[in-house]
Amino acid sequence: MNTTETQATLPARITPELIDRLTAMVAASDADPYQMIEVYTGAVVGTLPQSRPADITTAYAKARAAQREWAAWPLKRRLEVFERAHALLLAECETTADLIQIGCGKARRMAVEESCDVPMVISHYLKTARKVLRPKRRGGPMPVVTSSTEEHRPKGVVAVFAPWNFPFAIALSDSVPALIAGNGVVLKPDNKTALCALFGVELLYRAGLPEGLLQVVCGEGPEVGPALIDNADFVMFTGSTATGRIVGEAAGRNLIGCSLELGGKNPLIVCADADLDAVIPGAAFAVFANSGQACMHIERIYVHESRYDEFVRRFVAAAEELNAKIGATYDYTPEFGSLVSVPHMERVAAHIEDARAHGATVLTGGKPRPDIGPAFYEATVLTEVTPEMTHATVETFGPVAAVYKFADDQEAIRLANDTDYGLNASVWSSDLAHARRIAAQLEAGNININDGFVTTYAAKATPSGGVKNSGVGARHGDHGLLKYTDTINVGVQKRQIMAARDGMPYQKQLQITLASLRLMRRTRLR
């Protein structure tokens, strides 16, 4: 489709003035701009400045200058900014959803739900940050006369790499705890989906964030990534495992920490006793939500052989129902949206064609829908997928899942764990104790019982991350705040009793030390 001849269909709220205002926030000089498109039509909606390494260095300098003042603010004052931000984010959710849809093409319901993720994260840390960041006095090596205090101080300026699939939620939800902890942030959204992230940044500034504290740089990863990491004090990255390895290596060379949420090839297990009335809509959402473009979405479904035929029949019907509700509008009528770009759609299609060519059966879907928009692709269900097929082992990241059968729990567990990834897994059973026994043997950082992925991801009080090749570290929970801090140990000795005593033979000192250790163990003093 020729983007220069196609007319965008933007909502009335999204004006050229708004787009110009948002793109002016990018720290950039004279690099050739990126043409942003509306995914539904392929039409250009504006240009996005691109940052050079010198622009990134300048952005860090501004963020560091602002961070020194911000870190000196009492935590209570910092949290007041986010109280106001919470209200603004909820008030502006419709505009946020518009901007998400322009860049991603996702259905309206998913865009609005994404906009709500950030207020949920803010609300959690408004409730817990004081306790989590408060200095904690611990016992010292000798009771009464010594003490140790655990302090958490901001690292400085954090680099946040945000992906295109949840560009608003991840950009802001990863930046917010870093800011609450007292850091500055340099944020790099994906070019395709930068508008919604920039709008979120604007809302944080409207809430009272100090000028310069949150910088935005834009550009392709290979061009801007090295400078982003080399200037950072910590890196938060969400993206592919291949790129995550590069980010982790660069952070390691600089001796800075990083948190990486990477790819997945997530399994869902349907036990013999599962309630299919609950499983079918749950599995359909887990596979096809956001057109399958979610790190935690399901790509492999294992069904007990006694329920396999019924499950497949009903799951295919659910996919076909979604395919009848595909649409390219900014209202709530469509239930199924676009893929993010034509190149990504072609990658998804290539995985499915490879499976078809090697003998897989396409039960429904398996076709692009250019009649709706340039990057639309149908919800697809595969069977007879075998290990040599690309989709069997490689993350497709699209609206497709393969369905397999299993004979017993151990076979299901073995098949589910037969992957280099370990981000998410799902178990469905009417017997919760049975489901928990299976969950205890699954190799994944998030395990959902009678749900696909929402329960774990939306539990903001509990850390969420991956194992194996799905990542390092986690977001959410206390860990999601503390990772942006350095832990400092301040020890105090009221009397000089730890040092060697003049004139006393060392053998005598050793006897006293050993006796003191035994006494403290018996009395539980340490």
Sequence and secondary structure as in RCSB ss.txt:
>XXXX:A:sequence
MNTTETQATLPARITPELIDRLTAMVAASDADPYQMIEVYTGAVVGTLPQSRPADITTAYAKARAAQREWAAWPL
KRRLEVFERAHALLLAECETTADLIQIGCGKARRMAVEESCDVPMVISHYLKTARKVLRPKRRGGPMPVVTSSTE
EHRPKGVVAVFAPWNFPFAIALSDSVPALIAGNGVVLKPDNKTALCALFGVELLYRAGLPEGLLQVVCGEGPEVG
PALIDNADFVMFTGSTATGRIVGEAAGRNLIGCSLELGGKNPLIVCADADLDAVIPGAAFAVFANSGQACMHIER
IYVHESRYDEFVRRFVAAAEELNAKIGATYDYTPEFGSLVSVPHMERVAAHIEDARAHGATVLTGGKPRPDIGPA
FYEATVLTEVTPEMTHATVETFGPVAAVYKFADDQEAIRLANDTDYGLNASVWSSDLAHARRIAAQLEAGNININ
DGFVTTYAAKATPSGGVKNSGVGARHGDHGLLKYTDTINVGVQKRQIMAARDGMPYQKQLQITLASLRLMRRTRL
R
>XXXX:A:secstr
  GGG      TT  HHHHHHHHTTB   SS  EEEEETTTTEEEEEE    HHHHHHHHHHHHHHHHHHHHS H
HHHHHHHHHHHHHHHHTHHHHHHHHHHHH   HHHHHHHHHHHHHHHHHHHHHHHHHHS EEEE SSTTTEEEEE
EEEE SEEEEE  SSSHHHHHHHHHHHHHHTT EEEEE  GGGHHHHHHHHHHHHHTT  TTSEEE  S HHHHH
HHHHHT SEEEEES HHHHHHHHHHHHHTT EEEEE    EEEEE TT  HHHHHHHHHHHHHGGGG  TT EEE
EEEETTTHHHHHHHHHHHHHHHHTTB   SSSS SB   S HHHHHHHHHHHHHHHHTT EEEE   B TTT TT
 B  EEEES  TTSHHHHS   SSEEEEEEESSHHHHHHHHH SS  SEEEEE S HHHHHHHHTT   SEEEES
SSSHHHHT TTS EE  GGGEESEESHHHHHHTTEEEEEEEEESS  SS  TTS HHHHHHHHHHHHHHHHHTT 
 
